[in-house]
Structure formats: C-alpha cells, structure tokens
Amino acid sequence: MAGRPRTAAVYRRRRFAIFGGLILLILAIAAGVWLAIAQPWTDAGAEPAPTSTSTPGSTPTDAPATDTPATDTPSPEPTAEEPATAVPCQARDVTVEAVTDAETYPSGVLPQLSISLTNKGDSDCTIDVGSTTQVFTVSSGSDTWWRSTDCQQDPSSMVVTLAAGQTVTSATPVQWDRTRSDVATCDQENRPRAPGGGASYHVAVSIGGFEAVATRQILLY
C-alpha cells in the first residue's frame, strides 16, 4: 500500500530537528573548550601554578636554592696585575727641599724658587702638590722678607701619586721680586726692596703640609 505523500510541514520539522541538533553539538564543543582553558574546578588544596615575575639576572622563586646568591658574588682578590690604591704620603716617607736656579744673584736678577719632593718610602703615596699647599718663605736672620702666599692669586690643588723612590721637582718656579711682601701692599709698585751687596737670605719651603728640614741660602748683589 502506497504511503501518503509527505507534506511541506513534515519536511520543515525534520530540517528544524537536524539544525537544532547541530546547534547543540556546537555549544557542547564550545563549552568543553572553555572548561579546558579556564579550569574553574581547580582543587582548592592544590598549590597554584607559580607565576614568574623575575627580571633578567634574578633567580626565579621556584628555582633550586644555591649557597651564594647570584647578586651577592664576592669580588676577586687583588692580584699582582691589580696594584692596591696608593695611600696619602706620611711625613716620615717624604723629603722636601728648596731649589733655586742659582746661589748668587747680580743686581736686578730675580731668584727663581722651586721645590724638590722625594718619596723615600717603600710604597707609592698620594700628595697634593698644587699651589694651594706650597709656601715659599724668604728670610734674612729672624726677619721674614717675603711669603709666596701673601699675594698669591688663584691657588689650585693637584693630587698626584708619588712612586716609591721617586723624586720630582716643580716645573714652574715661583719668582721672588726682591721686595718685602705684605697682604696690605700687594697692589703697590714701590714696596721696600731687599738690600743687595752680597746680603744673605734663606729660602724655606713646605708642600702638602710637609716642611723642608733645611733652608737654601742665596746671596743678593
């Protein structure tokens, strides 16, 4: 017996059923993917996965502990190729001497005064050899005629390393104009002049707080 012909309504219901099944399948798959990503069921007793917040060069919090942190590595000991830093010179290691460009000076010739400095110690040392620490004094007997610091202009500092056994001499001499110095007469042109005629004067020096043991004698004519 032949069946009754299917109506259009029957076909529509079948299509809706198939279409609805596909929608449910897609929703089920999407829900499974979301669960796999979010994992909202994580066991409360389990430790959460560590999150790395370390910066380059630091040790992650879950890395094995070491005896010495990477950021606290001790510096290597000095070697023969890395000499120790020189220390300030001590009076016992330094010899200071007054130096002049001549012993006798004819009339009108101005004495040129310098300093000789020797490190007689066994180690290098540092000292300020700038004009700030230099003092030249010219005296005749007990009478002080001239000091280099009375009218000094723009003094400066210059710290240098003096090697063990090294002797150095100031490159630019200080000139004595053969007059009597005084802080009150620095701008005067007619200051008292030192007598000549073979008069004896003694030059004393100090530098960096160290004084010369002996003075240097000069004669003025």
Buried (B, 14 or more C-beta within 10 A) or exposed (E): EEEEEEEEEEEEEEEEEEEEEEEEEEEEEEEEEEEEEEEEEEEEEEEEEEEEEEEEEEEEEEEEEEEEEEEEEEEEEEEEEEEEEBEEBEEEBBBBBBBBBEEEBEEEBEBBBBBBBBBEBEBBBBBBBBBBBBBBBBBBEEEBBBBBBBBBEEEEEEEBEBBEEEEBEBEEBBEBEBBBBBEEBEEEEEBEEBEBEEEEBBBBBBBBBBEBEEBBEBBBE
